[in-house]
Amino acid sequence: MAVKFKIKKGDTVKVIAGDDKGKTGEVLQVLPKSAQVIVKGCKVAKKAVKPSEKNPDGGFVNVEMPMDISNVAKVEG
């Protein structure tokens, strides 16, 4: 059964719990199956990447990780 959320891609949200509490950002993606969202600039992790055509040197890349949808609140306006 699909769950409907009030938060959509492109909305501005404020983080109300966790390490990034108080930050605001744009929703990049909503993951309805796991009830999570990816917010720009929040919950950033460093990921190691192998050399490829896109990234010939490899190294580390900063990636936004998903957070639970209950930890964010939609900002009106």
N, C-alpha and C positions, 0 to 999 in steps of 0.2 A: 504494500500500500504506500503510495506516495504521500509524503508530508508536505504541506504548503507552508512556506515561510514568508514573513513580511519583508525580509531583507532580500534585495535583488542585486545583481551585478551592476556596478556603477554607482550604487548608493554610497553616501558618506556615513560612516559609523564611528562611534567612540568605543574604545576598549574599556570595559568596566571591571575586569578581573584579570589577574595574571601579571607577568613581568612587565608588560607594556601598558599597564593600567593608566588611563588618562590620555593616551595618544588617540588621534583621530586619523582616519585614512579612508581611501576609496576601496570598495569591495572589488577585487579582481576576478574572483570565482566563488560560486556557491556549490558545495558538495552535498546534495540532499540525502544521499544514501547514508552518509556518516554524520550528518547534521553538523557540518563544519563550513567555515568560510576562510578565504585567503584575503587578507587585508594588506594593501600596499604599505610597506615600511614597518610592519609589525611582525613580531616573532620571526626575525631574520636569522637564518642559520648559514654557516659556511659549509659548502659541500665541495668535496674533492672531485675534480673531473679529469678524465683521461684526455690526452691530446686527440683532437679530431679536426675535420675541415673547418668547422665553425670556430673552434678554439684550438689553434695549432700548438700553443705552448702548454696546454693543460693547466693545472694549478687549482686554485680555489675560486669558487663563485658564491656570491651571497644570494640566497634563495628565501623567499617568504614561505613559511610553512603554514599548514592549516591550523585553525584554532576553533574551539567549540563555538557554535552559534549563540549559545547562552552567555558567552563572555563579551558580546558586543551589543550595543544599543544604537538604533538608527538616530541620526542627528537630523532634526527638522530644519528646513530652511534652505 
